[in-house]
Amino acid sequence: MKLITTTEQLAAFCRPLANAEFITVDTEFMRERTYWPKLCLAQVAGPDDAAAIDALAEGIDLGPLDELMANSKVLKVFHAARQDIEIFYLRMNRVPQPLFDTQVAAMVCGHGEAASYESLASKLAKAKIDKSSRFTDWSRRPLSERQITYALSDVTHLRMIY
C-alpha cells in the first residue's frame, strides 16, 4: 500500500512512469454540494508499482501528475473515463492523451454496453473486487487502510484488464 502525500514523493513516483508504455489511472472525488468535482485521490499504476496520491494533502503540488497526464508518449488507461477525464481537463485545461477506456473496449468486444469494472475484473483478471468503500467520503482524512486498498485495486486490476 503506497500513499503519496508530498510533492517530493509524487515526483519520485512519476519520474519512471514517464517512460512507461502505459499507466492505469482512476480518481476518487466528491461532487456533492458542488457543480464541479473536487479531486480527493488519484490512483496511478505503472508496470511495477502503484500509488494513491492524496490530492488534499497539505502543501502537495500535483504538477508531476499533471505532467504525466500530459505526456504524449505514455498511454493512459481508464475504465469509464468520462468523469476522470473531466477532472483532469478542469485541472490542466486539456484532456490526457493518448487514452484508452476499457469500458468502451469491452463494449466493442461484446461484454455489453456498460460493462462494469467489477465484472471485467472478475472475468478477465479473475479478481474479486471489494466495493464496500465505493461510496465513502473521500474528502475525510485520514484515509483508512481499507479505503487506500480499495482505491489501489481500481488501478492494479485495470493493468490486467487492459
C-alpha positions in Angstrom: 0.0 0.0 0.0 1.5 3.3 -1.1 0.0 6.6 -0.2 1.7 9.8 -1.6 1.3 12.9 0.5 4.2 15.2 -0.6 5.3 16.7 -3.8 8.7 15.0 -3.5 7.1 11.6 -3.2 4.9 12.3 -6.2 7.8 13.5 -8.3 9.8 10.4 -7.4 6.8 8.1 -8.2 6.0 9.8 -11.6 9.6 10.1 -12.9 10.0 6.4 -14.0 6.4 6.3 -15.3 7.3 9.0 -17.9 9.0 6.1 -19.8 6.3 3.5 -19.3 4.3 2.1 -22.3 1.1 2.7 -20.4 -0.3 3.6 -16.9 -3.6 2.9 -15.4 -5.5 5.8 -13.8 -8.5 6.3 -11.6 -9.8 9.1 -9.4 -11.9 9.5 -6.3 -13.7 12.7 -5.9 -16.6 14.5 -4.2 -19.4 16.0 -6.2 -22.0 16.7 -3.6 -22.9 20.3 -3.0 -20.7 21.5 -5.8 -21.1 21.7 -9.6 -17.5 20.8 -10.3 -15.9 17.6 -9.0 -13.4 18.0 -6.2 -10.4 15.7 -6.7 -9.6 13.9 -3.4 -7.4 11.0 -4.5 -5.8 10.0 -7.8 -4.6 6.4 -8.2 -1.9 5.5 -10.8 -0.2 2.2 -11.6 2.7 1.5 -13.8 4.1 -1.8 -14.8 5.7 -2.5 -11.4 4.2 0.0 -8.9 1.0 1.7 -7.8 0.2 4.6 -5.6 -2.7 6.5 -4.2 -2.0 10.3 -4.5 -3.7 12.3 -1.8 -4.8 15.4 -3.7 -5.9 17.0 -0.4 -2.6 16.6 1.4 -1.4 19.9 2.8 1.2 21.6 0.6 1.1 18.9 -2.2 1.7 20.2 -5.7 0.1 17.9 -8.3 2.3 19.3 -11.1 4.2 16.0 -11.5 0.9 14.1 -12.0 -0.3 16.8 -14.5 3.0 16.4 -16.4 2.5 12.6 -16.6 -1.1 13.0 -17.8 0.1 15.4 -20.5 2.9 13.1 -21.6 2.0 12.1 -25.2 4.4 9.1 -25.0 2.5 7.3 -22.2 -0.9 5.7 -22.9 -3.4 6.4 -20.0 -5.7 3.5 -19.4 -9.0 4.3 -17.6 -12.3 2.5 -17.0 -15.4 4.5 -17.7 -13.2 7.5 -18.2 -15.7 10.4 -18.6 -15.6 11.8 -15.0 -11.9 11.1 -14.6 -11.2 13.0 -17.9 -13.4 15.9 -16.7 -11.3 16.2 -13.5 -8.0 16.3 -15.4 -9.5 18.7 -18.0 -10.6 21.1 -15.3 -7.1 20.8 -13.7 -5.0 21.1 -16.8 -7.3 22.6 -19.4 -6.6 19.6 -21.6 -7.6 16.0 -22.0 -5.0 13.4 -21.0 -3.7 11.9 -24.3 -3.3 9.3 -25.6 -6.0 7.4 -23.6 -7.8 4.1 -23.7 -11.1 3.3 -22.0 -11.6 -0.3 -21.1 -15.3 0.1 -20.8 -15.6 1.2 -24.4 -13.2 -1.6 -25.5 -15.3 -4.1 -23.5 -18.4 -3.0 -25.4 -16.7 -3.4 -28.7 -15.5 -6.9 -27.6 -19.0 -8.0 -26.8 -19.1 -7.6 -23.0 -22.2 -5.4 -23.1 -22.9 -1.6 -23.4 -21.8 -0.6 -19.9 -19.6 -3.4 -18.6 -18.7 -2.7 -15.0 -15.2 -2.6 -13.7 -16.2 -5.3 -11.2 -17.5 -7.7 -13.9 -14.4 -7.2 -16.1 -12.0 -7.7 -13.2 -13.8 -11.0 -12.4 -14.0 -12.2 -16.0 -10.6 -11.1 -17.3 -8.4 -10.8 -14.2 -10.1 -13.5 -12.1 -10.2 -10.9 -9.3 -13.0 -10.2 -6.7 -13.4 -6.5 -6.0 -14.4 -5.4 -2.6 -16.7 -2.4 -3.3 -17.6 -1.6 0.3 -15.6 1.6 0.2 -17.1 2.8 -3.1 -19.4 5.4 -1.6 -17.1 6.6 1.2 -16.4 10.2 1.9 -13.1 10.6 0.1 -12.6 14.1 1.4 -12.3 13.0 5.1 -8.8 12.5 6.5 -7.1 10.4 7.5 -7.9 7.8 4.9 -8.2 4.2 6.3 -6.1 1.3 5.1 -9.3 -0.2 3.7 -10.0 2.9 1.6 -6.5 3.0 0.2 -6.5 -0.7 -0.6 -9.9 -0.3 -2.4 -8.6 2.7 -4.3 -5.4 0.9 -5.4 -7.3 -2.2 -6.5 -9.1 0.0 -9.1 -5.8 0.5 -10.9 -3.9 -2.7 -10.2 -6.6 -4.9 -11.7 -7.0 -2.5 -14.5 -3.5 -3.4 -15.7 -4.6 -7.0 -16.2 -7.9 -6.0 -17.8 -6.0 -3.8 -20.4 
